């Protein structure tokens, strides 16, 4: 094995999973788990991201066992796909850190700040483009919750994706949203607790975002988007506003929302009995995602 390109395989339910460590911009490594169709490719490839980062390869190995329903469906449709892990989210790091500047000092790279989690996803996409079985012109992402916000952050400054799905995108930071008093600061850590922030109405969200900042970020997006909401979610106003601002900026964007009680319905999980907790609404939603990706990515 090449120590600089660590690539292991293991069998999960009779399917070959490729476990890989990918070097990101600052020379550290992040974990991904890949499935691909039979054959040599090159395949259109979908990157999947859910929630905050951290937990490394242990998280990936659990995901390819217990969150593999959508992965299996994508492979059946002809896509290679990868569950991603990335560094832990930094509270307001995107807003306060500014754009990453990469310079050099003494013959080595020098950054103006540490890379953030969405930049790890860009690094993974760029690495996969170097592999023979990946069609580098047809890489897409499905991001759920914070992963959906990451999709917006990525496409605002990186134009190497063919399509992006933002499912229940918790894009409050991207939209520069000012929380109301349903959010509070944890006195022990000094970080915000926004778990129960009530932002179900579009009008409320629009009144509380920095519209100039949000529009400037969206203006640079070139990637087609499918934005997915959840009808009774307390953040539905954020999901819908993310879509509306894309459309108002003339972007290629589609909206769909489903009535489901599980945050993360696009990525079903396996229950204790070994079967996926899955209903017709989720099947319809995943069918729609795959059809949309096929339309946009071929």
N, C-alpha and C positions, 0 to 999 in steps of 0.2 A: 504493500500500500504506500502511496505517495504521502508522506507526512504533511505536505502542504495542501493536499486535496483529499481530506479524509471522507471516505465514502463507504458505508457499510450497507448490507442488505439483511432484511429479516422477513420471514413469512408471517402474515397476519391473515387468518381465515383463508389460507390458500393463495393469497395474493402477495406479490413481491413489493415490499416497501423499501425505498432507497433513503437511507438516513445520511444526511450530509451536513458538514460544517462549512459554512461559507464565510470567507473573510469580508468584513465590512470596512468602511473607509478609514477607520483609525487602527486597523491591523488586528482588531479582536475578531472573534468568530461567533456567528449565530447559527442556530440549528434549524434545519428544514427537513420535512418528510415528504417524499415524492412518490406518486404513482403515475404510471404512464401506460398507454395502450400497447398491444403487441406490435412488434415491428421496430424499425429503426428511426421512424420519423422523417423529417422534422414535424413536430406536433404543435398546434396551438396550445398555449400553456396558461393555466389560471393559477394565480397566487391567492391563498386564502388567509385572512387575518381576522382574529376575533379578540376584542377587548384589549386590556392593558398587556404589557409585555412581561418579560422575565420568565423564570422557571425552566428555560433551556430545553435540552433534549428530552428530559422526563416529560414535559408537557407535550412535546411532539409525539412521543411514543404512546402516550395516552390518547391523543387526538386521532391517530391513525387506527386505533382500536375502537374508540368509543364515540368519535365524531366523524366517522368515515362515510356516512350515507351519501352526503352531497359529493364527496370525493369519488365514490364509486359511480354515481350517476354521471359525473363529468367524464370519467374514463370511458364509460359505456358510450358516451356521445362523441368520443374521439379526441378528447382533450387530455393532455398531461396536466397534472395539478400538484400543488405543493401546499401543505400546511406550513405556516411560517411562525417562528418566534423571533423576537427582537428585543432590544433593551427596554427596560422599564420606562413607562411614561414619566416625564418630568412636569410637575404642575406648572402650567403657564410658561413652560420653556420655549414654546413656539412664539408666544407673544413677546416675551422679554428678551429672548436670545438674539432675535434678528436673523437675517439670512446667513447661512454658513459660508464663510470665506475661507478658501483653501489656498494657502501661500506656502512658501518654503523657507527654511532657515537651516544653515549648515548642511545643506544637501538632503534634508529630510522635510517631510510635510509639517506645516504649522497651521493650526486652525484658530479662528477667533472665538470659538466655543466648542464644547463637546458635541458630537453628532447626536441627533435625536432619533427616536424609534422609527419614524416614518422614513428617515434617511437610510436606515438599515434595510427597509423594504426595497428602496431604490437600488441599493447595492446588490441585493439578491437578484433583482430583475436583470441588472447589468451582468452579473455573473452567469445567470442561466443563458443569456444570449450568446455566450461563448461556447455552449455545448452543442454538439452536432445534432442531438435529437430534439432541440428546441427551435421552433420557428420564431426567430427574434423579432419579426414584424407583427407577430400575433401573440402578444402577451397581454393578459388582462388580469384584473384583480376583483375579488369579492371581499369586501370589508364589512364587518358587522360591529355595530356599536362604536367603540373607539376606533376599531379597524375601519369603519366607514368614514370617520373623520380623517383618518390617516390617508384614505384614498383621495379626499379633497386636497389635503396638504401636498401629497405627492404630485398630483396632476397640475397643481398651481405653479409648479416650478420644474417639472420633468415631463417631457413630451414623448417618452418612449413606450407608452402603453397604448394598446389598441382599443381598450374598453375598460370601464370601471363600474362595478356595482357597489353602491353604498346602501347597505341594509341597516335601517334604524341608526343612521349616522349621528353620533353624539357630538355634533360639530359646534358646540358652544364656543370653544376657543377659536376655531377657524372663523366663526362669524363675529368674534369679539363681543360676545354677549355679556351683559352685566347681570349677574344673578339677582333675584329678589330675596326677600327675607326667609324664603323656604330653604335657602342654603345658609350655611354658617361656617365659621372657622373653628377647627379643632384646636382647643386651647393648648393641648399638650404638644402638638406638632406645628401649629401655625399654618397648616394647609386647609384648604376649603373642603367641606363636606357637601357635595352636591348630589348625593345619591337620591334624595327625594325632592329635588328641585322641580317645581310645577311649571312646566312650559308647554301646555297642551294646545294653546291657542296661537295661531299665526300672528294675529294682531299684537298680542302681548310680546311675542318674540321680536317682532319688527320694531317695537318701541324701545326695546332694551339692547339692541345690537348697535355697534358702530357701523353704520351703513357705508360710510366712505371706505373704511378698512375692508369690510366684507366684499364690497363690489370690486375693489382693487385686486383682492386675492382671486376672485372668481374670473376677472377679466382675462387672466393669462391662461385659463384652462382651455385645452384643445381636445381633450379626450371625451368621447361620448359617455354619458352617464345614465344608468338606471338607478333611481333613488326609490327605496322601499320603506314605507311607513308601517306602523302598527296602530290600528284604529283607536284603541283605548289607552295608548301609552301616554304617560305624563310628560313625555318629551316630543309628542307628535308635532307640536308647533315648530320645533327645531328641525325635525325631519322634513316637513313640508316647506318651510322657509328655505332650506338648503336647495330644494328643487326649484322653487319659484325664482330665486335669484339667478340660478343657472339659466332658466328660460328667459328671464328679463334681460340677461346679458347676451342673448342670442346663441346660447350653447345648445348642442345636441343632447337633450335630456328627456327622460321619460319618468313618469311617476306611477307607482302602484302601491296600494296599501291593503293589508289583510287584517282580518279580525281573528287574532290568536292570543292566547293567554301567556305565551312563552316569549320572553325577550331573547331573540336569537333563533327564531323559528326557521330561518334559512339554513341553519346548521343543526339538524336533529341530533339528539344524544341517545346513547344506548341505556336502557333501563337495567335494573338489577336482574331481571329475568333473561338478559342477553338479547332482547329484541329492542329495536329502535322505538322510542316514544314518538309516534308519527300519526298524523291524521290527514284527511283529504285537503285541508287548507294548506298544510305544508307541502304536500305533493304538488298541488296547483302552483304554489309560489316557486318551488324549485324547478318545475317544468318551465315556468315563465322565464326564470333566470337563464336556464340553459338555452332556451329558444332565442332569447335576446342576445346572448353571447355568440351563438352560432350565426345570427344575422349580422352582428357587428364584426366578428372575427373570422367568419368563414369556416 
